[in-house]
């Protein structure tokens, strides 16, 4: 008799990495996108994260890329498991950038395996987060961790 497979690990993906994937088509985000699309990982998020992404897309550099808002909405709807409850992490790691706190709180509260980010303020919490079972790193660091 076979043992059931464990569920795929859950990850939180911050705004910049989602933009790298869905707007800038950055090849460094492709392995993460492939793992998500093939069911090897599960992406969790909240409506506030989608709202932040839309806000960022409406200004600055991202607007020049003419982001496909329908694709972004559809990808969130189809691929991101939305957590509706307010995160209540057992431990609070405070980020110096208050806009990024929601990613950290969700990852810890929902016991995500990884928080994927390029943001220096988030990455600065990696060592402390590891003590609580959360890996924080870039898409490249996540990919490297997947190698046998």
N, C-alpha and C positions, 0 to 999 in steps of 0.2 A: 504494500500500500504506500502511496506517495504522500509525503508531507505537503500541505499547501504552501505555496510560495508566499513569502512575506510581501506586503504591499510595497510598491515603489516608494522611495524616499520623497518626502515633501520638501520643496524649496520655495523661498521667497526671492523674487527677482526685482531689483530696484528699477526706477524709471530710466536711468541711463542705459542699463543693459537691455531693457525692453526696446528702447529707441535704437540701440545698436542693431538689434535683431530685426525689428519691424520697419524702421525708417531708414537707417543708414546702410542696412544690408551688410554689416561688418562681418567678414568671414570668421572672426574670432568668436562670434556668437552662434555660429551655425551648429557646432557640436551640441551645445546646450539646447538649441531649438530642435535638433534631431532627436535627442533623448526625450524631450517633452512630447514630440509628435508621435514617437514610437512607444510611448507608455513606460519608458524606463524611469522617469521621474514624474512627480506631480507638482504643479505650480499652484501655490495658494496666494491669495491676495484679498484686497478689500476695495470697495467702491471708491474710497478716498484715494487709493493708489491710481485707479483709472482716471479720476478727476485731476489728479496732479499731472499725469501724463498728458492729458488733453490741454491743460493750462500751459505746460512747457512747449507743447507742439504749436501753440498759437503764437509763439513769440520767438524772436532770435533766429539762430542758425537753423533750427529744425524746420521752421516755416519755409525756408528757402528750398528744402527738399520736397516740398509739396506732399506731405505724408498722406497716405491713404487711410483716412479716418474710418471708413467702413471696414477695411481689413483689420484695423486695430480693435475696433468694437467687436467684430466677429471673433477675433482671436481670443480676446478676453472672455467673451461669452462661451466659446467652445472649449477653451484650454485652461482657463484659470478657475480654480475652485474658490469661489467667493466665500469668505468667512464673514458672516453678518454680525456676529456678537463682537462686542468691544473687547480687545485683547486685555487679559489680566495676567501679565507675566508673573511667575513666582519670584523672579528676581528682575530688577530693572537696571539695565545698562543704559546710562544716559549718554546720548550722542550730542556732540557740541553743535550740530546742525539740527535744529528742532524739526525741520521738514522731513528729516530722515528717521525720526524717532518711531514713526508708525511701522516702518519696515522691521526694525529691531524688536519692537514690542510684539508684533505679530509672530515673527520667527521664534521667539522664546516662548510665548504663550502657547503656540500650537506645536511646539517641539519639532520644528522643522530641522532637517539635517543640515541645510545650507541656507545662507543668505548671500546671494550673488550680487556683487556691487563693484563699481569702479570708484565710488566716492571715497575720498581720503578720510573723511570724518567717520564713515561707517567702517572702513577697513582698519582704522585705528583701534576699534573695539575687538578685533579678532582674537587676541590672546585671552582677554577676559571672558569672551563668549565661549571659547573652547572649554573652559572650566565648567560650563553649564550645558555642554553637549551640542553646541551650535558652532558649525564651521562658517566663517565669514571669509569670502575671497572673491577674486575676479573669476570670470568665466574660464580663463586659462588655468587658474589654480584648481578650480573644480574639475576641469578635464584631466589635469595631471593626477588628481586624486583617484580618478576612475581607472587609471592604467594599472595592470597587474604588477 
